Amino acid sequence: MKMWRFLPVLWLCVVPPSRAQEIPLGGFAFLRLPSSARVAALGETPLAVADDDVALFLLNPALLHTGQHRQFQVSYLNHVGGIRAGTVAYAWHQENSGTLGLALRFLDWGAIDEADPEGNRNGTFRPLDLALTVGLGRTLHTSLYYGVNLHLIHSTLAERQATAVALDAGIRYEIPNQLLTLSGSLHYLGLTLQSLGTMPDRLPFDVRLSLRKRLRYLPLQLTVTLYDLPHLGRLPENQTWLGRLFYYLNFGAELGASRSFQLRFGYSYRRHEMLKIRPRLDLAGFNAGFGLRIVGLHFDYAFSSWSTLGTLHYLTVQTRL
């Protein structure tokens, strides 16, 4: 097998468990990948951002709302080692029912050489991960919103397969006078129906809290997300007091230079600690990107450093159908 394709995932399998919590091992780890370029650029923090970005409901179903009606989005990720991933998302609003979101995510590992223990090649296989998501967002009153997602998840690895079903639930609360939004969400609560191996594949269950603050006199919004709450008490002993503070936090900032152009930045301290290799300056855990609107089309680009493993490039296109 061309194992170099699997090096980023294999690396996560051999680091100490306290450092590998961010991406669960097993057949469903791909669900942790950012769903779009904007999400990647903001460090996966916009769980409280409700605008016309339709794929955000994968972070929190309470972000589905009427402004996303008929928005269609396609995202593509150029992963390290030639691995490819993507998301297709669409939303439709019905006055009596709420806003319905539909998304398909995939992770394509490419063609892999198959060999027996003696090294004799027996052809190729193509690992593939898929997740189909249906979401519904509704308004409880003028400032409070809620939503749910249903995921159907399937992974294949040669002759082996893994299948699961899972639910998300989320709420969003707006405080317009303070230009503040608060949100909470529960992710991937479900059941594994079939696993790749003898050990059950784990769903990446998570509980997250998020805050978005827009500045009053500057076109800047700041986002902070507290994630991995089920493991909040498992702080690594080798971290400094500052590292312990930031271990479960991701940060993002979006500057709207104009309605047609935005700059974005994100940072994950934990991902920096997991992936950094260089003894000095290492950009692992740092993300950046921009958004551009041209004649009804939205283009988003982001990059994310994986230290010496390479740089991930994300591209998203959205329009209203």
ROSEPA-973210 format. One record per residue (C-alpha): x, y, z; residue in three letters. Coordinates in nm, 2 decimals. Layout:
# ROSEPA-973210
<r east="X" north="Y" up="Z" aa="ALA"/>
...
END
This chain:
# ROSEPA-973210
<r east="0.00" north="0.00" up="0.00" aa="MET"/>
<r east="0.11" north="0.36" up="-0.06" aa="LYS"/>
<r east="0.11" north="0.44" up="0.31" aa="MET"/>
<r east="0.24" north="0.79" up="0.25" aa="TRP"/>
<r east="-0.12" north="0.90" up="0.18" aa="ARG"/>
<r east="-0.22" north="0.79" up="0.53" aa="PHE"/>
<r east="0.07" north="0.96" up="0.71" aa="LEU"/>
<r east="-0.13" north="1.26" up="0.85" aa="PRO"/>
<r east="-0.39" north="1.02" up="0.99" aa="VAL"/>
<r east="-0.13" north="0.76" up="1.11" aa="LEU"/>
<r east="0.05" north="1.04" up="1.29" aa="TRP"/>
<r east="-0.25" north="1.11" up="1.49" aa="LEU"/>
<r east="-0.27" north="0.74" up="1.58" aa="CYS"/>
<r east="0.07" north="0.73" up="1.75" aa="VAL"/>
<r east="0.07" north="1.06" up="1.94" aa="VAL"/>
<r east="-0.03" north="1.04" up="2.31" aa="PRO"/>
<r east="-0.41" north="1.02" up="2.36" aa="PRO"/>
<r east="-0.42" north="1.36" up="2.53" aa="SER"/>
<r east="-0.29" north="1.52" up="2.21" aa="ARG"/>
<r east="-0.51" north="1.31" up="1.97" aa="ALA"/>
<r east="-0.85" north="1.40" up="2.12" aa="GLN"/>
<r east="-0.91" north="1.66" up="1.85" aa="GLU"/>
<r east="-0.96" north="1.41" up="1.57" aa="ILE"/>
<r east="-1.11" north="1.08" up="1.69" aa="PRO"/>
<r east="-0.96" north="0.77" up="1.55" aa="LEU"/>
<r east="-1.17" north="0.52" up="1.34" aa="GLY"/>
<r east="-1.38" north="0.53" up="1.03" aa="GLY"/>
<r east="-1.56" north="0.86" up="1.10" aa="PHE"/>
<r east="-1.27" north="1.10" up="1.17" aa="ALA"/>
<r east="-1.33" north="1.28" up="0.84" aa="PHE"/>
<r east="-1.64" north="1.44" up="1.00" aa="LEU"/>
<r east="-1.40" north="1.68" up="1.18" aa="ARG"/>
<r east="-1.28" north="1.84" up="0.85" aa="LEU"/>
<r east="-1.40" north="2.20" up="0.79" aa="PRO"/>
<r east="-1.70" north="2.21" up="0.57" aa="SER"/>
<r east="-1.60" north="2.52" up="0.37" aa="SER"/>
<r east="-1.32" north="2.76" up="0.31" aa="ALA"/>
<r east="-1.47" north="3.02" up="0.54" aa="ARG"/>
<r east="-1.50" north="2.77" up="0.82" aa="VAL"/>
<r east="-1.14" north="2.67" up="0.77" aa="ALA"/>
<r east="-1.01" north="3.03" up="0.76" aa="ALA"/>
<r east="-1.20" north="3.12" up="1.09" aa="LEU"/>
<r east="-1.05" north="2.82" up="1.27" aa="GLY"/>
<r east="-1.39" north="2.64" up="1.27" aa="GLU"/>
<r east="-1.53" north="2.90" up="1.51" aa="THR"/>
<r east="-1.84" north="3.05" up="1.33" aa="PRO"/>
<r east="-2.10" north="2.84" up="1.52" aa="LEU"/>
<r east="-2.28" north="3.16" up="1.61" aa="ALA"/>
<r east="-2.26" north="3.33" up="1.27" aa="VAL"/>
<r east="-2.60" north="3.34" up="1.09" aa="ALA"/>
<r east="-2.58" north="3.49" up="0.74" aa="ASP"/>
<r east="-2.63" north="3.36" up="0.39" aa="ASP"/>
<r east="-2.34" north="3.10" up="0.42" aa="ASP"/>
<r east="-2.55" north="2.79" up="0.38" aa="VAL"/>
<r east="-2.29" north="2.53" up="0.49" aa="ALA"/>
<r east="-2.26" north="2.68" up="0.83" aa="LEU"/>
<r east="-2.56" north="2.46" up="0.95" aa="PHE"/>
<r east="-2.31" north="2.17" up="0.96" aa="LEU"/>
<r east="-2.15" north="2.35" up="1.25" aa="LEU"/>
<r east="-2.48" north="2.43" up="1.42" aa="ASN"/>
<r east="-2.83" north="2.36" up="1.27" aa="PRO"/>
<r east="-2.97" north="2.66" up="1.45" aa="ALA"/>
<r east="-2.78" north="2.87" up="1.19" aa="LEU"/>
<r east="-3.04" north="2.78" up="0.92" aa="LEU"/>
<r east="-3.27" north="3.07" up="0.85" aa="HIS"/>
<r east="-3.48" north="3.23" up="0.59" aa="THR"/>
<r east="-3.19" north="3.44" up="0.44" aa="GLY"/>
<r east="-3.03" north="3.11" up="0.31" aa="GLN"/>
<r east="-3.33" north="3.03" up="0.09" aa="HIS"/>
<r east="-3.22" north="2.87" up="-0.24" aa="ARG"/>
<r east="-2.85" north="2.92" up="-0.16" aa="GLN"/>
<r east="-2.63" north="2.66" up="-0.32" aa="PHE"/>
<r east="-2.26" north="2.60" up="-0.22" aa="GLN"/>
<r east="-1.98" north="2.38" up="-0.34" aa="VAL"/>
<r east="-1.65" north="2.35" up="-0.15" aa="SER"/>
<r east="-1.33" north="2.17" up="-0.23" aa="TYR"/>
<r east="-1.03" north="2.08" up="-0.02" aa="LEU"/>
<r east="-0.68" north="1.99" up="-0.16" aa="ASN"/>
<r east="-0.55" north="1.78" up="0.13" aa="HIS"/>
<r east="-0.19" north="1.67" up="0.19" aa="VAL"/>
<r east="-0.08" north="1.36" up="0.00" aa="GLY"/>
<r east="-0.32" north="1.41" up="-0.28" aa="GLY"/>
<r east="-0.63" north="1.34" up="-0.07" aa="ILE"/>
<r east="-0.94" north="1.53" up="-0.18" aa="ARG"/>
<r east="-1.25" north="1.63" up="0.01" aa="ALA"/>
<r east="-1.56" north="1.84" up="-0.07" aa="GLY"/>
<r east="-1.90" north="1.96" up="0.04" aa="THR"/>
<r east="-2.21" north="2.03" up="-0.15" aa="VAL"/>
<r east="-2.49" north="2.22" up="0.04" aa="ALA"/>
<r east="-2.83" north="2.37" up="-0.03" aa="TYR"/>
<r east="-3.11" north="2.54" up="0.17" aa="ALA"/>
<r east="-3.48" north="2.59" up="0.12" aa="TRP"/>
<r east="-3.72" north="2.79" up="0.34" aa="HIS"/>
<r east="-4.08" north="2.71" up="0.40" aa="GLN"/>
<r east="-4.28" north="2.95" up="0.60" aa="GLU"/>
<r east="-4.47" north="2.69" up="0.80" aa="ASN"/>
<r east="-4.19" north="2.44" up="0.85" aa="SER"/>
<r east="-3.87" north="2.64" up="0.88" aa="GLY"/>
<r east="-3.55" north="2.63" up="0.68" aa="THR"/>
<r east="-3.43" north="2.29" up="0.54" aa="LEU"/>
<r east="-3.06" north="2.23" up="0.48" aa="GLY"/>
<r east="-2.91" north="1.95" up="0.27" aa="LEU"/>
<r east="-2.54" north="1.86" up="0.25" aa="ALA"/>
<r east="-2.32" north="1.59" up="0.11" aa="LEU"/>
<r east="-1.96" north="1.56" up="0.23" aa="ARG"/>
<r east="-1.69" north="1.33" up="0.09" aa="PHE"/>
<r east="-1.33" north="1.24" up="0.15" aa="LEU"/>
<r east="-1.15" north="1.06" up="-0.14" aa="ASP"/>
<r east="-0.82" north="0.90" up="-0.06" aa="TRP"/>
<r east="-0.74" north="0.82" up="-0.42" aa="GLY"/>
<r east="-0.63" north="0.49" up="-0.56" aa="ALA"/>
<r east="-0.41" north="0.29" up="-0.32" aa="ILE"/>
<r east="-0.20" north="-0.02" up="-0.41" aa="ASP"/>
<r east="-0.31" north="-0.33" up="-0.23" aa="GLU"/>
<r east="-0.05" north="-0.59" up="-0.12" aa="ALA"/>
<r east="-0.03" north="-0.91" up="0.09" aa="ASP"/>
<r east="0.20" north="-0.95" up="0.39" aa="PRO"/>
<r east="0.48" north="-1.06" up="0.15" aa="GLU"/>
<r east="0.46" north="-0.75" up="-0.06" aa="GLY"/>
<r east="0.29" north="-0.90" up="-0.36" aa="ASN"/>
<r east="0.05" north="-0.65" up="-0.52" aa="ARG"/>
<r east="-0.31" north="-0.75" up="-0.57" aa="ASN"/>
<r east="-0.45" north="-0.45" up="-0.75" aa="GLY"/>
<r east="-0.58" north="-0.12" up="-0.61" aa="THR"/>
<r east="-0.86" north="0.00" up="-0.39" aa="PHE"/>
<r east="-1.01" north="0.35" up="-0.33" aa="ARG"/>
<r east="-1.11" north="0.44" up="0.03" aa="PRO"/>
<r east="-1.40" north="0.67" up="0.04" aa="LEU"/>
<r east="-1.59" north="0.85" up="0.32" aa="ASP"/>
<r east="-1.94" north="0.99" up="0.27" aa="LEU"/>
<r east="-2.19" north="1.18" up="0.50" aa="ALA"/>
<r east="-2.54" north="1.29" up="0.39" aa="LEU"/>
<r east="-2.69" north="1.55" up="0.63" aa="THR"/>
<r east="-3.05" north="1.68" up="0.65" aa="VAL"/>
<r east="-3.10" north="1.98" up="0.88" aa="GLY"/>
<r east="-3.40" north="2.19" up="0.99" aa="LEU"/>
<r east="-3.38" north="2.53" up="1.16" aa="GLY"/>
<r east="-3.66" north="2.72" up="1.31" aa="ARG"/>
<r east="-3.73" north="3.04" up="1.50" aa="THR"/>
<r east="-3.86" north="3.01" up="1.86" aa="LEU"/>
<r east="-3.91" north="3.38" up="1.90" aa="HIS"/>
<r east="-3.74" north="3.70" up="1.76" aa="THR"/>
<r east="-3.41" north="3.63" up="1.93" aa="SER"/>
<r east="-3.40" north="3.26" up="1.98" aa="LEU"/>
<r east="-3.34" north="2.99" up="1.72" aa="TYR"/>
<r east="-3.30" north="2.62" up="1.73" aa="TYR"/>
<r east="-3.23" north="2.33" up="1.49" aa="GLY"/>
<r east="-3.15" north="1.97" up="1.44" aa="VAL"/>
<r east="-2.94" north="1.77" up="1.19" aa="ASN"/>
<r east="-2.96" north="1.40" up="1.09" aa="LEU"/>
<r east="-2.65" north="1.24" up="0.95" aa="HIS"/>
<r east="-2.61" north="0.92" up="0.75" aa="LEU"/>
<r east="-2.24" north="0.83" up="0.74" aa="ILE"/>
<r east="-2.06" north="0.56" up="0.54" aa="HIS"/>
<r east="-1.69" north="0.47" up="0.50" aa="SER"/>
<r east="-1.53" north="0.21" up="0.28" aa="THR"/>
<r east="-1.18" north="0.07" up="0.31" aa="LEU"/>
<r east="-1.11" north="-0.21" up="0.05" aa="ALA"/>
<r east="-1.36" north="-0.49" up="0.15" aa="GLU"/>
<r east="-1.44" north="-0.33" up="0.49" aa="ARG"/>
<r east="-1.72" north="-0.08" up="0.55" aa="GLN"/>
<r east="-1.84" north="0.14" up="0.84" aa="ALA"/>
<r east="-2.19" north="0.29" up="0.88" aa="THR"/>
<r east="-2.35" north="0.51" up="1.14" aa="ALA"/>
<r east="-2.64" north="0.74" up="1.20" aa="VAL"/>
<r east="-2.61" north="1.05" up="1.42" aa="ALA"/>
<r east="-2.80" north="1.36" up="1.53" aa="LEU"/>
<r east="-2.69" north="1.73" up="1.60" aa="ASP"/>
<r east="-2.89" north="1.98" up="1.80" aa="ALA"/>
<r east="-2.83" north="2.35" up="1.84" aa="GLY"/>
<r east="-2.96" north="2.68" up="1.97" aa="ILE"/>
<r east="-2.87" north="3.04" up="1.89" aa="ARG"/>
<r east="-2.95" north="3.35" up="2.09" aa="TYR"/>
<r east="-2.92" north="3.70" up="1.95" aa="GLU"/>
<r east="-2.86" north="4.02" up="2.16" aa="ILE"/>
<r east="-2.89" north="4.29" up="1.89" aa="PRO"/>
<r east="-2.82" north="4.59" up="2.12" aa="ASN"/>
<r east="-2.49" north="4.44" up="2.22" aa="GLN"/>
<r east="-2.41" north="4.31" up="1.87" aa="LEU"/>
<r east="-2.36" north="3.97" up="2.03" aa="LEU"/>
<r east="-2.46" north="3.62" up="1.94" aa="THR"/>
<r east="-2.44" north="3.31" up="2.17" aa="LEU"/>
<r east="-2.48" north="2.95" up="2.06" aa="SER"/>
<r east="-2.46" north="2.60" up="2.19" aa="GLY"/>
<r east="-2.46" north="2.28" up="2.00" aa="SER"/>
<r east="-2.43" north="1.90" up="2.04" aa="LEU"/>
<r east="-2.27" north="1.70" up="1.76" aa="HIS"/>
<r east="-2.28" north="1.34" up="1.64" aa="TYR"/>
<r east="-2.48" north="1.18" up="1.91" aa="LEU"/>
<r east="-2.56" north="0.85" up="1.74" aa="GLY"/>
<r east="-2.51" north="0.48" up="1.68" aa="LEU"/>
<r east="-2.24" north="0.29" up="1.49" aa="THR"/>
<r east="-2.42" north="0.02" up="1.28" aa="LEU"/>
<r east="-2.10" north="-0.13" up="1.13" aa="GLN"/>
<r east="-1.73" north="-0.08" up="1.19" aa="SER"/>
<r east="-1.42" north="-0.11" up="0.97" aa="LEU"/>
<r east="-1.25" north="-0.35" up="1.22" aa="GLY"/>
<r east="-1.32" north="-0.56" up="1.53" aa="THR"/>
<r east="-1.32" north="-0.25" up="1.75" aa="MET"/>
<r east="-1.63" north="-0.02" up="1.72" aa="PRO"/>
<r east="-1.56" north="0.30" up="1.52" aa="ASP"/>
<r east="-1.63" north="0.60" up="1.74" aa="ARG"/>
<r east="-1.84" north="0.90" up="1.63" aa="LEU"/>
<r east="-1.67" north="1.23" up="1.71" aa="PRO"/>
<r east="-1.93" north="1.33" up="1.97" aa="PHE"/>
<r east="-1.88" north="1.69" up="2.09" aa="ASP"/>
<r east="-2.05" north="1.97" up="2.28" aa="VAL"/>
<r east="-1.96" north="2.33" up="2.19" aa="ARG"/>
<r east="-2.03" north="2.68" up="2.30" aa="LEU"/>
<r east="-1.96" north="2.98" up="2.08" aa="SER"/>
<r east="-1.97" north="3.35" up="2.09" aa="LEU"/>
<r east="-1.97" north="3.61" up="1.81" aa="ARG"/>
<r east="-1.91" north="3.98" up="1.88" aa="LYS"/>
<r east="-1.94" north="4.25" up="1.61" aa="ARG"/>
<r east="-1.76" north="4.57" up="1.68" aa="LEU"/>
<r east="-1.98" north="4.88" up="1.66" aa="ARG"/>
<r east="-1.75" north="5.12" up="1.48" aa="TYR"/>
<r east="-1.53" north="4.88" up="1.30" aa="LEU"/>
<r east="-1.64" north="4.62" up="1.03" aa="PRO"/>
<r east="-1.48" north="4.34" up="1.24" aa="LEU"/>
<r east="-1.64" north="4.04" up="1.40" aa="GLN"/>
<r east="-1.46" north="3.82" up="1.65" aa="LEU"/>
<r east="-1.56" north="3.45" up="1.71" aa="THR"/>
<r east="-1.46" north="3.22" up="2.00" aa="VAL"/>
<r east="-1.56" north="2.86" up="2.03" aa="THR"/>
<r east="-1.52" north="2.64" up="2.33" aa="LEU"/>
<r east="-1.52" north="2.28" up="2.20" aa="TYR"/>
<r east="-1.46" north="1.92" up="2.31" aa="ASP"/>
<r east="-1.66" north="1.99" up="2.63" aa="LEU"/>
<r east="-1.71" north="1.62" up="2.71" aa="PRO"/>
<r east="-1.33" north="1.61" up="2.77" aa="HIS"/>
<r east="-1.30" north="1.94" up="2.94" aa="LEU"/>
<r east="-1.14" north="1.80" up="3.26" aa="GLY"/>
<r east="-0.86" north="1.62" up="3.07" aa="ARG"/>
<r east="-0.61" north="1.89" up="3.06" aa="LEU"/>
<r east="-0.26" north="1.78" up="2.96" aa="PRO"/>
<r east="-0.02" north="1.80" up="3.25" aa="GLU"/>
<r east="0.27" north="1.91" up="3.03" aa="ASN"/>
<r east="0.10" north="2.24" up="2.93" aa="GLN"/>
<r east="0.17" north="2.58" up="3.07" aa="THR"/>
<r east="-0.11" north="2.77" up="3.25" aa="TRP"/>
<r east="-0.17" north="2.96" up="2.92" aa="LEU"/>
<r east="-0.18" north="2.64" up="2.73" aa="GLY"/>
<r east="-0.43" north="2.49" up="2.97" aa="ARG"/>
<r east="-0.65" north="2.80" up="2.92" aa="LEU"/>
<r east="-0.64" north="2.79" up="2.54" aa="PHE"/>
<r east="-0.64" north="2.41" up="2.50" aa="TYR"/>
<r east="-1.02" north="2.39" up="2.44" aa="TYR"/>
<r east="-1.06" north="2.73" up="2.26" aa="LEU"/>
<r east="-1.04" north="2.83" up="1.89" aa="ASN"/>
<r east="-1.03" north="3.19" up="1.78" aa="PHE"/>
<r east="-1.14" north="3.36" up="1.46" aa="GLY"/>
<r east="-1.16" north="3.71" up="1.32" aa="ALA"/>
<r east="-1.34" north="3.84" up="1.00" aa="GLU"/>
<r east="-1.27" north="4.19" up="0.87" aa="LEU"/>
<r east="-1.52" north="4.32" up="0.62" aa="GLY"/>
<r east="-1.31" north="4.57" up="0.42" aa="ALA"/>
<r east="-1.63" north="4.61" up="0.21" aa="SER"/>
<r east="-1.95" north="4.42" up="0.14" aa="ARG"/>
<r east="-1.76" north="4.25" up="-0.15" aa="SER"/>
<r east="-1.44" north="4.16" up="0.02" aa="PHE"/>
<r east="-1.35" north="4.01" up="0.36" aa="GLN"/>
<r east="-1.03" north="3.90" up="0.53" aa="LEU"/>
<r east="-1.03" north="3.61" up="0.77" aa="ARG"/>
<r east="-0.80" north="3.46" up="1.03" aa="PHE"/>
<r east="-0.82" north="3.17" up="1.27" aa="GLY"/>
<r east="-0.60" north="3.00" up="1.53" aa="TYR"/>
<r east="-0.61" north="2.67" up="1.72" aa="SER"/>
<r east="-0.36" north="2.64" up="2.00" aa="TYR"/>
<r east="-0.42" north="2.27" up="2.03" aa="ARG"/>
<r east="-0.37" north="2.20" up="1.66" aa="ARG"/>
<r east="-0.05" north="2.40" up="1.68" aa="HIS"/>
<r east="0.07" north="2.18" up="1.96" aa="GLU"/>
<r east="-0.03" north="1.86" up="1.78" aa="MET"/>
<r east="0.13" north="1.94" up="1.45" aa="LEU"/>
<r east="0.42" north="2.17" up="1.51" aa="LYS"/>
<r east="0.76" north="2.01" up="1.42" aa="ILE"/>
<r east="1.00" north="2.30" up="1.38" aa="ARG"/>
<r east="1.17" north="2.40" up="1.70" aa="PRO"/>
<r east="1.12" north="2.77" up="1.62" aa="ARG"/>
<r east="0.86" north="2.95" up="1.42" aa="LEU"/>
<r east="0.59" north="2.70" up="1.30" aa="ASP"/>
<r east="0.26" north="2.82" up="1.15" aa="LEU"/>
<r east="0.07" north="2.50" up="1.24" aa="ALA"/>
<r east="-0.27" north="2.59" up="1.38" aa="GLY"/>
<r east="-0.28" north="2.92" up="1.19" aa="PHE"/>
<r east="-0.54" north="2.97" up="0.92" aa="ASN"/>
<r east="-0.62" north="3.26" up="0.69" aa="ALA"/>
<r east="-0.83" north="3.34" up="0.39" aa="GLY"/>
<r east="-1.06" north="3.58" up="0.21" aa="PHE"/>
<r east="-1.41" north="3.61" up="0.06" aa="GLY"/>
<r east="-1.50" north="3.79" up="-0.26" aa="LEU"/>
<r east="-1.85" north="3.86" up="-0.40" aa="ARG"/>
<r east="-1.89" north="3.93" up="-0.77" aa="ILE"/>
<r east="-2.22" north="3.96" up="-0.95" aa="VAL"/>
<r east="-2.42" north="3.71" up="-0.74" aa="GLY"/>
<r east="-2.13" north="3.47" up="-0.69" aa="LEU"/>
<r east="-1.94" north="3.43" up="-0.36" aa="HIS"/>
<r east="-1.59" north="3.30" up="-0.37" aa="PHE"/>
<r east="-1.40" north="3.20" up="-0.06" aa="ASP"/>
<r east="-1.04" north="3.08" up="-0.02" aa="TYR"/>
<r east="-0.85" north="2.96" up="0.28" aa="ALA"/>
<r east="-0.53" north="2.79" up="0.37" aa="PHE"/>
<r east="-0.43" north="2.60" up="0.68" aa="SER"/>
<r east="-0.07" north="2.51" up="0.77" aa="SER"/>
<r east="0.01" north="2.15" up="0.87" aa="TRP"/>
<r east="0.37" north="2.23" up="0.95" aa="SER"/>
<r east="0.62" north="2.03" up="0.74" aa="THR"/>
<r east="0.34" north="1.80" up="0.63" aa="LEU"/>
<r east="0.21" north="2.07" up="0.39" aa="GLY"/>
<r east="-0.05" north="2.33" up="0.35" aa="THR"/>
<r east="-0.42" north="2.27" up="0.30" aa="LEU"/>
<r east="-0.60" north="2.48" up="0.04" aa="HIS"/>
<r east="-0.98" north="2.53" up="0.05" aa="TYR"/>
<r east="-1.20" north="2.68" up="-0.22" aa="LEU"/>
<r east="-1.58" north="2.75" up="-0.19" aa="THR"/>
<r east="-1.82" north="2.89" up="-0.45" aa="VAL"/>
<r east="-2.18" north="2.99" up="-0.36" aa="GLN"/>
<r east="-2.48" north="3.13" up="-0.55" aa="THR"/>
<r east="-2.85" north="3.16" up="-0.53" aa="ARG"/>
<r east="-3.04" north="2.92" up="-0.76" aa="LEU"/>
END
